[in-house]
């Protein structure tokens, strides 16, 4: 799969669906939502990036992010990704590995999703 251009949207809504491996995931409900669409949101003091998987599976993934100037979130809260602070063409470190859902593994660099 080639690079997928990310597109910032105001919000991503979905519906919980059961995956073949017994896990649950949030799936897109609007068929016109493009692969790579993303939005930021906060929950309490945590910042998250929500994105439509670039592989085309229709899953909306969510990862906890922080800026280099922010305190590093506790690992007890789960995985977290370093965000460069760019709201329109973000980059995250380390790679995104969605092995518990669709299996996509890749990068978000300068707003482009690329597969490993």
LUMVEXKE-945317 format. One record per residue: residue number from 1; x negated, y, z negated of N, C-alpha, C in turn. Coordinates in steps of 0.05 Angstrom, whole numbers. Example, Ala and Ser with C-alpha at 12.3 -4.5 7.8 and 13.67 -1.06 7.14 Angstrom:
<site i="1" n_x="-264" n_y="-114" n_z="-156" ca_x="-246" ca_y="-90" ca_z="-156" c_x="-264" c_y="-66" c_z="-156"/>
<site i="2" n_x="-257" n_y="-45" n_z="-142" ca_x="-273" ca_y="-21" ca_z="-143" c_x="-258" c_y="1" c_z="-157"/>
//
This chain:
<site i="1" n_x="-17" n_y="-23" n_z="0" ca_x="0" ca_y="0" ca_z="0" c_x="-18" c_y="25" c_z="0"/>
<site i="2" n_x="-12" n_y="44" n_z="17" ca_x="-26" ca_y="69" ca_z="18" c_x="-17" c_y="87" c_z="-5"/>
<site i="3" n_x="-29" n_y="111" n_z="-6" ca_x="-22" ca_y="130" ca_z="-27" c_x="6" c_y="140" c_z="-23"/>
<site i="4" n_x="19" n_y="145" n_z="-46" ca_x="46" ca_y="155" ca_z="-47" c_x="45" c_y="183" c_z="-60"/>
<site i="5" n_x="55" n_y="203" n_z="-46" ca_x="54" ca_y="230" ca_z="-56" c_x="74" c_y="233" c_z="-78"/>
<site i="6" n_x="65" n_y="243" n_z="-101" ca_x="83" ca_y="248" ca_z="-123" c_x="100" c_y="273" c_z="-118"/>
<site i="7" n_x="124" n_y="274" n_z="-128" ca_x="142" ca_y="296" ca_z="-125" c_x="155" c_y="302" c_z="-152"/>
<site i="8" n_x="149" n_y="327" n_z="-162" ca_x="161" ca_y="334" ca_z="-188" c_x="190" c_y="340" c_z="-185"/>
<site i="9" n_x="206" n_y="328" n_z="-202" ca_x="235" ca_y="332" ca_z="-202" c_x="244" c_y="341" c_z="-230"/>
<site i="10" n_x="267" n_y="354" n_z="-233" ca_x="275" ca_y="364" ca_z="-259" c_x="280" c_y="342" c_z="-280"/>
<site i="11" n_x="290" n_y="319" n_z="-271" ca_x="296" ca_y="297" ca_z="-289" c_x="299" c_y="271" c_z="-273"/>
<site i="12" n_x="295" n_y="249" n_z="-286" ca_x="300" ca_y="222" ca_z="-274" c_x="318" c_y="207" c_z="-293"/>
<site i="13" n_x="341" n_y="199" n_z="-282" ca_x="360" ca_y="183" ca_z="-297" c_x="362" c_y="156" c_z="-285"/>
<site i="14" n_x="368" n_y="136" n_z="-301" ca_x="370" ca_y="109" ca_z="-291" c_x="388" c_y="93" c_z="-308"/>
<site i="15" n_x="389" n_y="67" n_z="-301" ca_x="406" ca_y="48" ca_z="-315" c_x="389" c_y="24" c_z="-323"/>
<site i="16" n_x="392" n_y="14" n_z="-347" ca_x="377" ca_y="-9" ca_z="-356" c_x="384" c_y="-33" c_z="-339"/>
<site i="17" n_x="364" n_y="-48" n_z="-330" ca_x="368" ca_y="-72" ca_z="-315" c_x="350" c_y="-94" c_z="-325"/>
<site i="18" n_x="358" n_y="-119" n_z="-323" ca_x="343" ca_y="-142" ca_z="-331" c_x="325" c_y="-151" c_z="-308"/>
<site i="19" n_x="299" n_y="-155" n_z="-315" ca_x="280" ca_y="-164" ca_z="-295" c_x="279" c_y="-194" c_z="-295"/>
<site i="20" n_x="267" n_y="-205" n_z="-274" ca_x="265" ca_y="-235" ca_z="-272" c_x="249" c_y="-248" c_z="-293"/>
<site i="21" n_x="231" n_y="-232" n_z="-306" ca_x="213" ca_y="-244" ca_z="-327" c_x="226" c_y="-241" c_z="-355"/>
<site i="22" n_x="251" n_y="-232" n_z="-357" ca_x="264" ca_y="-229" ca_z="-382" c_x="261" c_y="-202" c_z="-395"/>
<site i="23" n_x="243" n_y="-185" n_z="-384" ca_x="240" ca_y="-158" ca_z="-394" c_x="262" c_y="-140" c_z="-383"/>
<site i="24" n_x="266" n_y="-118" n_z="-396" ca_x="285" ca_y="-98" ca_z="-387" c_x="270" c_y="-73" c_z="-377"/>
<site i="25" n_x="282" n_y="-59" n_z="-358" ca_x="269" ca_y="-35" ca_z="-347" c_x="291" c_y="-15" c_z="-339"/>
<site i="26" n_x="283" n_y="10" n_z="-338" ca_x="302" ca_y="30" ca_z="-328" c_x="299" c_y="31" c_z="-298"/>
<site i="27" n_x="321" n_y="27" n_z="-284" ca_x="321" ca_y="28" ca_z="-255" c_x="335" c_y="52" c_z="-244"/>
<site i="28" n_x="326" n_y="62" n_z="-221" ca_x="339" ca_y="86" ca_z="-209" c_x="368" c_y="79" c_z="-202"/>
<site i="29" n_x="385" n_y="100" n_z="-204" ca_x="413" ca_y="96" ca_z="-197" c_x="419" c_y="112" c_z="-171"/>
<site i="30" n_x="402" n_y="131" n_z="-164" ca_x="406" ca_y="146" ca_z="-140" c_x="388" c_y="135" c_z="-118"/>
<site i="31" n_x="398" n_y="122" n_z="-97" ca_x="381" ca_y="110" ca_z="-77" c_x="364" c_y="130" c_z="-62"/>
<site i="32" n_x="370" n_y="155" n_z="-64" ca_x="354" ca_y="176" ca_z="-50" c_x="330" c_y="186" c_z="-66"/>
<site i="33" n_x="327" n_y="176" n_z="-91" ca_x="304" ca_y="184" ca_z="-107" c_x="279" c_y="171" c_z="-95"/>
<site i="34" n_x="260" n_y="188" n_z="-87" ca_x="236" ca_y="176" ca_z="-73" c_x="217" c_y="163" c_z="-92"/>
<site i="35" n_x="202" n_y="143" n_z="-81" ca_x="179" ca_y="132" ca_z="-96" c_x="160" c_y="154" c_z="-103"/>
<site i="36" n_x="150" n_y="154" n_z="-127" ca_x="131" ca_y="174" ca_z="-136" c_x="143" c_y="199" c_z="-148"/>
<site i="37" n_x="170" n_y="201" n_z="-149" ca_x="183" ca_y="223" ca_z="-162" c_x="175" c_y="222" c_z="-192"/>
<site i="38" n_x="170" n_y="245" n_z="-204" ca_x="162" ca_y="245" ca_z="-233" c_x="173" c_y="270" c_z="-247"/>
<site i="39" n_x="174" n_y="268" n_z="-273" ca_x="182" ca_y="290" ca_z="-290" c_x="168" c_y="287" c_z="-317"/>
<site i="40" n_x="165" n_y="309" n_z="-331" ca_x="155" ca_y="309" ca_z="-359" c_x="178" c_y="313" c_z="-378"/>
<site i="41" n_x="176" n_y="302" n_z="-402" ca_x="195" ca_y="307" ca_z="-423" c_x="182" c_y="303" c_z="-450"/>
<site i="42" n_x="193" n_y="315" n_z="-470" ca_x="183" ca_y="312" ca_z="-497" c_x="204" c_y="298" c_z="-514"/>
<site i="43" n_x="193" n_y="283" n_z="-533" ca_x="210" ca_y="269" ca_z="-553" c_x="196" c_y="273" c_z="-579"/>
<site i="44" n_x="208" n_y="289" n_z="-597" ca_x="195" ca_y="298" ca_z="-621" c_x="171" c_y="315" c_z="-613"/>
<site i="45" n_x="147" n_y="306" n_z="-621" ca_x="123" ca_y="321" ca_z="-613" c_x="107" c_y="307" c_z="-591"/>
<site i="46" n_x="117" n_y="284" n_z="-581" ca_x="104" ca_y="269" ca_z="-560" c_x="112" c_y="279" c_z="-533"/>
<site i="47" n_x="93" n_y="279" n_z="-514" ca_x="98" ca_y="286" ca_z="-486" c_x="96" c_y="261" c_z="-469"/>
<site i="48" n_x="115" n_y="258" n_z="-451" ca_x="116" ca_y="234" ca_z="-434" c_x="117" c_y="242" c_z="-405"/>
<site i="49" n_x="107" n_y="225" n_z="-387" ca_x="110" ca_y="227" ca_z="-359" c_x="128" c_y="204" c_z="-351"/>
<site i="50" n_x="150" n_y="209" n_z="-337" ca_x="168" ca_y="189" ca_z="-327" c_x="165" c_y="190" c_z="-297"/>
<site i="51" n_x="162" n_y="166" n_z="-284" ca_x="158" ca_y="166" ca_z="-255" c_x="171" c_y="141" c_z="-242"/>
<site i="52" n_x="180" n_y="145" n_z="-217" ca_x="191" ca_y="123" ca_z="-202" c_x="167" c_y="108" c_z="-190"/>
<site i="53" n_x="167" n_y="82" n_z="-195" ca_x="144" ca_y="66" ca_z="-186" c_x="138" c_y="69" c_z="-156"/>
<site i="54" n_x="113" n_y="74" n_z="-150" ca_x="106" ca_y="77" ca_z="-122" c_x="106" c_y="51" c_z="-106"/>
<site i="55" n_x="110" n_y="28" n_z="-119" ca_x="110" ca_y="3" ca_z="-104" c_x="137" c_y="-2" c_z="-89"/>
<site i="56" n_x="157" n_y="14" n_z="-97" ca_x="183" ca_y="11" ca_z="-84" c_x="203" c_y="-7" c_z="-98"/>
<site i="57" n_x="196" n_y="-16" n_z="-123" ca_x="213" ca_y="-34" ca_z="-138" c_x="238" c_y="-20" c_z="-150"/>
<site i="58" n_x="237" n_y="7" n_z="-151" ca_x="259" ca_y="22" ca_z="-162" c_x="259" c_y="26" c_z="-192"/>
<site i="59" n_x="238" n_y="17" n_z="-205" ca_x="236" ca_y="20" ca_z="-234" c_x="225" c_y="48" c_z="-241"/>
<site i="60" n_x="237" n_y="60" n_z="-262" ca_x="227" ca_y="85" ca_z="-273" c_x="209" c_y="78" c_z="-297"/>
<site i="61" n_x="184" n_y="83" n_z="-294" ca_x="164" ca_y="78" ca_z="-316" c_x="161" c_y="103" c_z="-333"/>
<site i="62" n_x="152" n_y="99" n_z="-357" ca_x="147" ca_y="122" ca_z="-375" c_x="121" c_y="117" c_z="-390"/>
<site i="63" n_x="104" n_y="137" n_z="-391" ca_x="79" ca_y="135" ca_z="-406" c_x="75" c_y="160" c_z="-423"/>
<site i="64" n_x="63" n_y="156" n_z="-447" ca_x="57" ca_y="178" ca_z="-466" c_x="31" c_y="191" c_z="-456"/>
<site i="65" n_x="32" n_y="217" n_z="-454" ca_x="8" ca_y="232" ca_z="-444" c_x="0" c_y="253" c_z="-464"/>
<site i="66" n_x="-25" n_y="262" n_z="-462" ca_x="-35" ca_y="283" ca_z="-478" c_x="-57" c_y="298" c_z="-463"/>
<site i="67" n_x="-60" n_y="324" n_z="-468" ca_x="-81" ca_y="340" ca_z="-456" c_x="-107" c_y="336" c_z="-472"/>
<site i="68" n_x="-129" n_y="342" n_z="-460" ca_x="-155" ca_y="339" ca_z="-473" c_x="-157" c_y="358" c_z="-498"/>
<site i="69" n_x="-143" n_y="380" n_z="-497" ca_x="-143" ca_y="399" ca_z="-520" c_x="-124" c_y="391" c_z="-542"/>
<site i="70" n_x="-106" n_y="372" n_z="-537" ca_x="-87" ca_y="363" ca_z="-557" c_x="-100" c_y="342" c_z="-576"/>
<site i="71" n_x="-90" n_y="339" n_z="-600" ca_x="-99" ca_y="317" ca_z="-616" c_x="-92" c_y="290" c_z="-603"/>
<site i="72" n_x="-110" n_y="271" n_z="-604" ca_x="-106" ca_y="245" ca_z="-591" c_x="-84" c_y="231" c_z="-607"/>
<site i="73" n_x="-62" n_y="222" n_z="-593" ca_x="-41" ca_y="208" ca_z="-608" c_x="-52" c_y="182" c_z="-620"/>
<site i="74" n_x="-41" n_y="174" n_z="-642" ca_x="-49" ca_y="149" ca_z="-655" c_x="-43" c_y="125" c_z="-637"/>
<site i="75" n_x="-62" n_y="107" n_z="-637" ca_x="-58" ca_y="82" ca_z="-621" c_x="-35" c_y="66" c_z="-633"/>
<site i="76" n_x="-28" n_y="71" n_z="-658" ca_x="-6" ca_y="57" ca_z="-670" c_x="20" c_y="64" c_z="-656"/>
<site i="77" n_x="21" n_y="86" n_z="-642" ca_x="45" ca_y="94" ca_z="-627" c_x="47" c_y="80" c_z="-600"/>
<site i="78" n_x="26" n_y="65" n_z="-593" ca_x="25" ca_y="52" ca_z="-567" c_x="6" c_y="65" c_z="-548"/>
<site i="79" n_x="4" n_y="55" n_z="-524" ca_x="-15" ca_y="66" ca_z="-505" c_x="-10" c_y="96" c_z="-499"/>
<site i="80" n_x="-31" n_y="110" n_z="-491" ca_x="-28" ca_y="138" ca_z="-483" c_x="-49" c_y="143" c_z="-461"/>
<site i="81" n_x="-43" n_y="163" n_z="-445" ca_x="-59" ca_y="170" ca_z="-422" c_x="-68" c_y="199" c_z="-424"/>
<site i="82" n_x="-93" n_y="204" n_z="-417" ca_x="-103" ca_y="232" ca_z="-417" c_x="-93" c_y="245" c_z="-391"/>
<site i="83" n_x="-81" n_y="268" n_z="-394" ca_x="-69" ca_y="283" ca_z="-372" c_x="-85" c_y="308" c_z="-368"/>
<site i="84" n_x="-90" n_y="316" n_z="-343" ca_x="-106" ca_y="339" ca_z="-337" c_x="-92" c_y="366" c_z="-341"/>
<site i="85" n_x="-66" n_y="366" n_z="-347" ca_x="-51" ca_y="390" ca_z="-352" c_x="-37" c_y="402" c_z="-328"/>
<site i="86" n_x="-42" n_y="391" n_z="-304" ca_x="-30" ca_y="401" ca_z="-280" c_x="-1" c_y="389" c_z="-278"/>
<site i="87" n_x="18" n_y="407" n_z="-279" ca_x="46" ca_y="399" ca_z="-280" c_x="58" c_y="391" c_z="-252"/>
<site i="88" n_x="45" n_y="400" n_z="-231" ca_x="55" ca_y="395" ca_z="-204" c_x="40" c_y="374" c_z="-188"/>
<site i="89" n_x="14" n_y="371" n_z="-195" ca_x="-3" ca_y="350" ca_z="-182" c_x="-20" c_y="337" c_z="-204"/>
<site i="90" n_x="-7" n_y="322" n_z="-222" ca_x="-22" ca_y="312" ca_z="-246" c_x="-42" c_y="289" c_z="-239"/>
<site i="91" n_x="-61" n_y="287" n_z="-257" ca_x="-79" ca_y="264" ca_z="-257" c_x="-79" c_y="252" c_z="-285"/>
<site i="92" n_x="-79" n_y="225" n_z="-286" ca_x="-79" ca_y="211" ca_z="-311" c_x="-103" c_y="192" c_z="-313"/>
<site i="93" n_x="-114" n_y="188" n_z="-337" ca_x="-135" ca_y="169" ca_z="-342" c_x="-127" c_y="153" c_z="-366"/>
<site i="94" n_x="-130" n_y="127" n_z="-368" ca_x="-140" ca_y="109" ca_z="-347" c_x="-119" c_y="102" c_z="-326"/>
<site i="95" n_x="-123" n_y="80" n_z="-312" ca_x="-104" ca_y="71" ca_z="-292" c_x="-78" c_y="63" c_z="-305"/>
<site i="96" n_x="-57" n_y="62" n_z="-289" ca_x="-30" ca_y="54" ca_z="-297" c_x="-26" c_y="25" c_z="-289"/>
<site i="97" n_x="-22" n_y="8" n_z="-309" ca_x="-19" ca_y="-21" ca_z="-304" c_x="9" c_y="-29" c_z="-314"/>
<site i="98" n_x="27" n_y="-33" n_z="-296" ca_x="55" ca_y="-40" ca_z="-302" c_x="59" c_y="-71" c_z="-301"/>
<site i="99" n_x="41" n_y="-85" n_z="-314" ca_x="41" ca_y="-114" ca_z="-313" c_x="65" c_y="-127" c_z="-327"/>
<site i="100" n_x="78" n_y="-113" n_z="-345" ca_x="102" ca_y="-125" ca_z="-359" c_x="127" c_y="-121" c_z="-343"/>
<site i="101" n_x="127" n_y="-106" n_z="-322" ca_x="151" ca_y="-102" ca_z="-307" c_x="147" c_y="-111" c_z="-278"/>
<site i="102" n_x="140" n_y="-94" n_z="-260" ca_x="137" ca_y="-101" ca_z="-232" c_x="110" c_y="-111" c_z="-224"/>
<site i="103" n_x="90" n_y="-105" n_z="-241" ca_x="62" ca_y="-114" ca_z="-235" c_x="46" c_y="-94" c_z="-220"/>
<site i="104" n_x="57" n_y="-70" n_z="-214" ca_x="41" ca_y="-50" ca_z="-199" c_x="18" c_y="-40" c_z="-217"/>
<site i="105" n_x="-5" n_y="-36" n_z="-205" ca_x="-29" ca_y="-26" ca_z="-219" c_x="-42" c_y="-5" c_z="-201"/>
<site i="106" n_x="-45" n_y="19" n_z="-212" ca_x="-57" ca_y="39" ca_z="-195" c_x="-64" c_y="64" c_z="-211"/>
<site i="107" n_x="-68" n_y="86" n_z="-196" ca_x="-78" ca_y="111" ca_z="-207" c_x="-59" c_y="133" c_z="-199"/>
<site i="108" n_x="-59" n_y="154" n_z="-215" ca_x="-46" ca_y="180" ca_z="-209" c_x="-68" c_y="201" c_z="-209"/>
<site i="109" n_x="-76" n_y="210" n_z="-185" ca_x="-97" ca_y="230" ca_z="-182" c_x="-87" c_y="252" c_z="-165"/>
<site i="110" n_x="-88" n_y="277" n_z="-175" ca_x="-80" ca_y="301" ca_z="-161" c_x="-52" c_y="298" c_z="-149"/>
<site i="111" n_x="-34" n_y="285" n_z="-163" ca_x="-7" ca_y="282" ca_z="-154" c_x="-2" c_y="259" c_z="-135"/>
<site i="112" n_x="-22" n_y="244" n_z="-128" ca_x="-19" ca_y="221" ca_z="-110" c_x="-22" c_y="195" c_z="-125"/>
<site i="113" n_x="-4" n_y="176" n_z="-121" ca_x="-5" ca_y="150" ca_z="-133" c_x="-20" c_y="132" c_z="-113"/>
<site i="114" n_x="-40" n_y="118" n_z="-122" ca_x="-55" ca_y="99" ca_z="-106" c_x="-56" c_y="72" c_z="-120"/>
<site i="115" n_x="-55" n_y="51" n_z="-105" ca_x="-57" ca_y="24" ca_z="-116" c_x="-85" c_y="14" c_z="-118"/>
<site i="116" n_x="-90" n_y="-3" n_z="-138" ca_x="-116" ca_y="-16" ca_z="-142" c_x="-119" c_y="-38" c_z="-122"/>
//
